[in-house]
Amino acid sequence: MDFGLSGRARDHLDRLQDFMDARVYPAEPVYAAQRRELAALGREHHVPPVVEELKREARRRGLWNLFLPDATDPAHGLSVTDYAPLAELTGRSPVLAPEATNCAAPDTGNMEVLHLFGTPEQKHRWLRPLLDGEIRSAFAMTEPDVASSDAANIATRIERDGDDYVVNGRKWWITGAADPRCAVMIVMGRTDPAAPAHRRQSMVLVPMDAPGVEVVRALPVFGYQDQHGHCEITFTDVRVPAANLVGEEGGGFAIAQARLGPGRDASTTACAPSARPSGRWS
Ligand SMILES: Cc1cc2nc3c(=O)[nH]c(=O)nc-3n(C[C@H](O)[C@H](O)[C@H](O)COP(=O)(O)OP(=O)(O)OC[C@H]3O[C@@H](n4cnc5c(N)ncnc54)[C@H](O)[C@@H]3O)c2cc1C
């Protein structure tokens, strides 16, 4: 088996290395200083401006949405093995480089879910601005009351009521939900408790500003707060249109499995099996 880099991977890697050396590593102390300034103003979950500068520069250099094959330009369609060394490199500046290149979790997994399973309307409303780095998103699966490493245990209720779904439950460790740019969550919950274990779950899109969504707190990790936050969130009679269902009812567990293959972060993405979507999104 040939583990050598393809010409396309080599080209991206060289240009990414140049971007890292010229822009990303020098921005690390700037980021730290800006975070301190924001924290002093009580805005520790606001993004430091240097991140948005890096995003513009990465996009200008054609280093954008590298995780998604055929995202908007076939010239950027990278395979898993093409992407792996790029993810390894961005992982050397894990706070800055993945977001600068629009390859940061949890948006990568969410974009892939929408790319694979979203309706045209869902893609227009949520995937397009995510691909453009205009908003951020969260993936709300884990719950304090159940062993959530097995997604079949997830207990949040998603109940059909006329043309809507109504969501009730409690989640925690929801990455990204404290960032003011976070506009939408993919929420996993039970639509049919009586169905076989792996057909009970579904996923719905819940806007962050939907009535009944409450971000209770951002949990610290080893005593520190990440900029985007890992949040405890309650859902109390949160009502969303039935058109916000992702994929089919009862398909949530399967989507979670598809998402976790490529969707975690730079390091796990590099090791993931070939579960990446193919085909073109438009
Ligand atoms: C920094 C951070 C960010 C995160 N971001 C997100 C996010 O964005 N969205 C999200 O939904 N979640 C997120 N998580 C949550 C994470 O995915 C879960 O913590 C993880 O899946 C484990 O689930 P759990 O905490 O419920 O642990 P549990 O499932 O309770 O597992 C605890 C331990 O028990 C073991 N165990 C569980 N069940 C069994 C069993 N039946 N038999 C034997 N052993 C068992 C597990 O292997 C593990 O060692 C995040 C967590 C962290 C720390």
The ligand as an SDF file (V2000), in Angstrom:
LIG
                    3D

 53 58  0  0  0  0  0  0  0  0999 V2000
  -14.5620   18.7480   26.4100 C   0  0  0  0  0  0  0  0  0  0  0  0
  -15.7520   17.9110   26.0500 C   0  0  0  0  0  0  0  0  0  0  0  0
  -16.5330   18.2860   24.9620 C   0  0  0  0  0  0  0  0  0  0  0  0
  -17.6710   17.5510   24.6320 C   0  0  0  0  0  0  0  0  0  0  0  0
  -18.4630   17.9770   23.5810 N   0  0  0  0  0  0  0  0  0  0  0  0
  -19.6470   17.3470   23.3770 C   0  0  0  0  0  0  0  0  0  0  0  0
  -20.5760   17.8680   22.4100 C   0  0  0  0  0  0  0  0  0  0  0  0
  -20.3100   18.8650   21.7170 O   0  0  0  0  0  0  0  0  0  0  0  0
  -21.7740   17.2500   22.2710 N   0  0  0  0  0  0  0  0  0  0  0  0
  -22.1210   16.1550   23.0160 C   0  0  0  0  0  0  0  0  0  0  0  0
  -23.2300   15.6500   22.8280 O   0  0  0  0  0  0  0  0  0  0  0  0
  -21.2530   15.6300   23.9310 N   0  0  0  0  0  0  0  0  0  0  0  0
  -20.0530   16.2100   24.1280 C   0  0  0  0  0  0  0  0  0  0  0  0
  -19.1780   15.7160   25.0830 N   0  0  0  0  0  0  0  0  0  0  0  0
  -19.5960   14.5680   25.8680 C   0  0  0  0  0  0  0  0  0  0  0  0
  -18.8820   13.2750   25.4940 C   0  0  0  0  0  0  0  0  0  0  0  0
  -19.2080   12.9020   24.1810 O   0  0  0  0  0  0  0  0  0  0  0  0
  -19.3230   12.2560   26.5280 C   0  0  0  0  0  0  0  0  0  0  0  0
  -18.7860   12.6500   27.7680 O   0  0  0  0  0  0  0  0  0  0  0  0
  -18.8730   10.8610   26.1610 C   0  0  0  0  0  0  0  0  0  0  0  0
  -19.6030   10.4100   25.0390 O   0  0  0  0  0  0  0  0  0  0  0  0
  -19.1110    9.8980   27.3170 C   0  0  0  0  0  0  0  0  0  0  0  0
  -20.4240    9.9110   27.7330 O   0  0  0  0  0  0  0  0  0  0  0  0
  -20.7570   10.1160   29.2740 P   0  0  0  0  0  0  0  0  0  0  0  0
  -20.0610   11.3280   29.7700 O   0  0  0  0  0  0  0  0  0  0  0  0
  -22.2440   10.0390   29.4490 O   0  0  0  0  0  0  0  0  0  0  0  0
  -20.0670    8.8950   29.9880 O   0  0  0  0  0  0  0  0  0  0  0  0
  -20.6780    7.4590   30.2850 P   0  0  0  0  0  0  0  0  0  0  0  0
  -21.3990    6.9450   29.0690 O   0  0  0  0  0  0  0  0  0  0  0  0
  -21.4440    7.5280   31.5620 O   0  0  0  0  0  0  0  0  0  0  0  0
  -19.3580    6.6350   30.4470 O   0  0  0  0  0  0  0  0  0  0  0  0
  -18.5370    6.7510   31.6300 C   0  0  0  0  0  0  0  0  0  0  0  0
  -17.6060    5.5500   31.6530 C   0  0  0  0  0  0  0  0  0  0  0  0
  -18.3920    4.3560   31.8080 O   0  0  0  0  0  0  0  0  0  0  0  0
  -18.1310    3.4710   30.7310 C   0  0  0  0  0  0  0  0  0  0  0  0
  -19.3740    2.7970   30.3880 N   0  0  0  0  0  0  0  0  0  0  0  0
  -20.5220    3.3820   29.9150 C   0  0  0  0  0  0  0  0  0  0  0  0
  -21.4770    2.4490   29.7130 N   0  0  0  0  0  0  0  0  0  0  0  0
  -20.9240    1.2570   30.0500 C   0  0  0  0  0  0  0  0  0  0  0  0
  -21.4130   -0.0810   30.0600 C   0  0  0  0  0  0  0  0  0  0  0  0
  -22.6640   -0.3850   29.6870 N   0  0  0  0  0  0  0  0  0  0  0  0
  -20.5720   -1.0420   30.4490 N   0  0  0  0  0  0  0  0  0  0  0  0
  -19.3050   -0.7660   30.8410 C   0  0  0  0  0  0  0  0  0  0  0  0
  -18.7800    0.4750   30.8650 N   0  0  0  0  0  0  0  0  0  0  0  0
  -19.5850    1.4870   30.4740 C   0  0  0  0  0  0  0  0  0  0  0  0
  -17.5950    4.3230   29.5960 C   0  0  0  0  0  0  0  0  0  0  0  0
  -16.7370    3.5780   28.7320 O   0  0  0  0  0  0  0  0  0  0  0  0
  -16.8030    5.3700   30.3690 C   0  0  0  0  0  0  0  0  0  0  0  0
  -15.5170    4.9090   30.7100 O   0  0  0  0  0  0  0  0  0  0  0  0
  -18.0240   16.4020   25.4020 C   0  0  0  0  0  0  0  0  0  0  0  0
  -17.2120   16.0240   26.4820 C   0  0  0  0  0  0  0  0  0  0  0  0
  -16.1100   16.7780   26.8100 C   0  0  0  0  0  0  0  0  0  0  0  0
  -15.2870   16.3600   28.0080 C   0  0  0  0  0  0  0  0  0  0  0  0
  1  2  1  0
  2  3  1  0
  2 52  2  0
  3  4  2  0
  4  5  1  0
  4 50  1  0
  5  6  2  0
  6  7  1  0
  6 13  1  0
  7  8  2  0
  7  9  1  0
  9 10  1  0
 10 11  2  0
 10 12  1  0
 12 13  2  0
 13 14  1  0
 14 15  1  0
 14 50  1  0
 15 16  1  0
 16 17  1  0
 16 18  1  0
 18 19  1  0
 18 20  1  0
 20 21  1  0
 20 22  1  0
 22 23  1  0
 23 24  1  0
 24 25  2  0
 24 26  1  0
 24 27  1  0
 27 28  1  0
 28 29  2  0
 28 30  1  0
 28 31  1  0
 31 32  1  0
 32 33  1  0
 33 34  1  0
 33 48  1  0
 34 35  1  0
 35 36  1  0
 35 46  1  0
 36 37  1  0
 36 45  1  0
 37 38  2  0
 38 39  1  0
 39 40  1  0
 39 45  2  0
 40 41  1  0
 40 42  2  0
 42 43  1  0
 43 44  2  0
 44 45  1  0
 46 47  1  0
 46 48  1  0
 48 49  1  0
 50 51  2  0
 51 52  1  0
 52 53  1  0
M  END
$$$$
